[in-house]
Amino acid sequence: MGLRLKIGATIAATAALAALVTGVQVPRLLEDRSRDQAMERLLAAERIYVEDGQARFGLRVDPPNVPDELRHTVLQGRRATYVQVNGERRQIWAATYAGGRVLALKQFEDPLSDELQTGMLRAGLVGTAVATLIGLLLATRLGRRLRLSARRAEQITGGDLDARLPQAGRDEIATLTRAVNTMADALAGRLRAEREVTANIAHELRTPVAGLVAAAGLLPDGKAESMVKERAARMRDLMEDVLEVARLDNGGEEADVRLVELGTLARRAVRAVEDSGVRLDLVADAFVETDARRVERVLTNLVSNALRHGAPPVVVEVEGGVVRVRDEGDGFPAHLLAHGPQRFHTSAVGTGLGLGLTIAAGQARVLGARLTFTNPEDGGACAVLDLSPSVRPSPADQTGP
């Protein structure tokens, strides 16, 4: 049940309960008033009877029809009242014991008129309906504000650091909104500072790393020289990855869209990793309007990640506009399945900085594609790049006869 229905139901139940309590309490209050009136008459009649022996105000001496319960109470020396039902009417008895005699009087209770009862019922129904309507309107307004705040919070979670919750009013929701916006401002500032530092460091290292790679290329062939060249190349690749992450974080990247064959891009990505353990399955090839370089980059990173952290066989499957990269390893870690790839956060200690999947996810966003990570029930890990919205007819189909 949504918040709107909960608030509306609560207010409606409260109004109905108030009407019910009123319907019960009003007759009881009228009965108490009748008892008080009867007791006042009894006290006045008792004084007159004690003074001059005359029975006034309907006072009866030792009446035979006094209810037994009331008679028993009076004989114990207490004044009391008693309600006796006589057909559809109710009689109020008041009695006392004085001078060795039972003094009693009775009167009929003033019943609620039919008009008053009908009016009370109508007022209760109308009050409940109005309260329900007001409750639903109030709950709808609050629910709308909360849903809008939730959508903005999801935008912030998705990486839109400029999204903020709407601030209006002075109630508790507005206080919560201001607190969330303050937190978002602080988080956005910290993330921007971290990204700027990362990008600046990578830019500063670009020139010396390029010089190091060039110098390593001049070394004569040998085991030590090959090790230096390999380490220098890895440092250059890492620096380029950090720069690419920084560019993707800035949000200024745009896709160069062209009509390409998805199977060809998958085949290039498989060849790029230079590993014979990767198998390509073309279930159903398709032409897509996309950025070929970025798609290859995504697939290459997915295959490389499967080879590095998974277990063979690694299979790349193309089916329509969907590419699946599967391996038979231990599967993706829980934090990646829950929150997606995060830079400098990898599942394997000492084997990477978590940039490969982060770059793949960023390039997929630029492409407008959907990249998901799952652990199939039969084991392993599966990354799925969905380019289905970009699938187009082949050039041959478009040319015609």
C-alpha positions, 0 to 999 in steps of 0.5 A: 500500500502506497503512502497516499492510501496509508495516510488517507486510510488513517484519516478516514479510520480516525474520522469514522472512529470519532463518529462512532465514539460520538454516537456512543457517548451522546446517549450515555451523556443524556442518561447521566444527565437524567440520573442527575436530574432524578437525584436532584428531585429526590434530594428536594423531595426528601427534605420536604418529607423529613420536614413536614411529612409530605410527598412532593415532586412525585415522591413515593413512600415504600412503593412496591414496584421499586426494582429489587437491585435498587431496593437492596442498595437503598436498604444499605443506607445509600442513595442510588439511581437505577435505569429500568427499561419499560418497552421502548422507553427507559425509566430513571429511578432515584431512591433513598432510605429515611425514617425507616422507609424507602423513598423513591421517585421515577421519571422517563429518560428524554430519548434522542429524537429520530431527527437528532439520531439521523442528524448525528448519523449524517454528520458522521458520514459526511465528516468521514467522507470529507476527512477521507478526501482531505487526507487523500489530497494531503497524502497525494501532495506529500507523495508527489513531493517524495516521488520527485525527491526520489527521482532526483536522488536516483539521478544523483546516484546515477552520476548526475552531480548537478541534480538536486531535490526541489526545496519548498515549504518548511515541513520535515520533508523540506528539512530532509530535502535541504539535508540531502542537497547539502550532502549532494553538494559536498559529494559532488565537490569531492568527486570533482576534486578527485577527478581533477586530481586524477586527470591532472596527474595523468596529464603530467605523467603523459610526457615522461611516460612517452619519453620512457617508452621511446627510450625503452624502444632504443634498448637492444633486445634481451631479457632485461630490455624486454622486461623494461619495454613491457613495464613501460608499455603497461605504464603507458596503457594505464595512463591512457586508461586513467585519461580515458576515465577522466574524459568519460567522467567529464561528460564531453564525449560524443559517439561517431555513429555509423552503420557497422556490422556487429559481428565484425566488431566482435571479431576484431575485439577477440583478435585484439586480446591475442588469446586462442582461448576465446571463442566467437559464436555468431548466432545472428549477426546484425547491422547497428548504427553506433561508434565502432571504435567505442564498441570495440573498446567495450568488447575488448575490455570485457574479454580482457577482464574475463581472461584476467579474472575469470576462467576458460572457456571465454565465449563471445556470443553475438545475437542480433544487437546483443553481445554476451561475454561469458566465462566459467570463473567465480562470477562477478563480486557482489559489490559490482552486481549491486553498484556497477563497476567502480574505478580503483575497486577491483575484485582481485587483489593486486591484479588491476585498478578496476579501470577496464570495466569502468571504461566499458561502462562509461563508453556504453553510456556514451553509445546509449547502450545498456551494459549489464553484469550477471552471474548465471545460475549454472556458474561463471560470469556474463557481461551483456552489451545491448545495442538492440535500439541501434539495429538497422537493416543491412545495406543490401536490404536497403538497396533493393532489387 
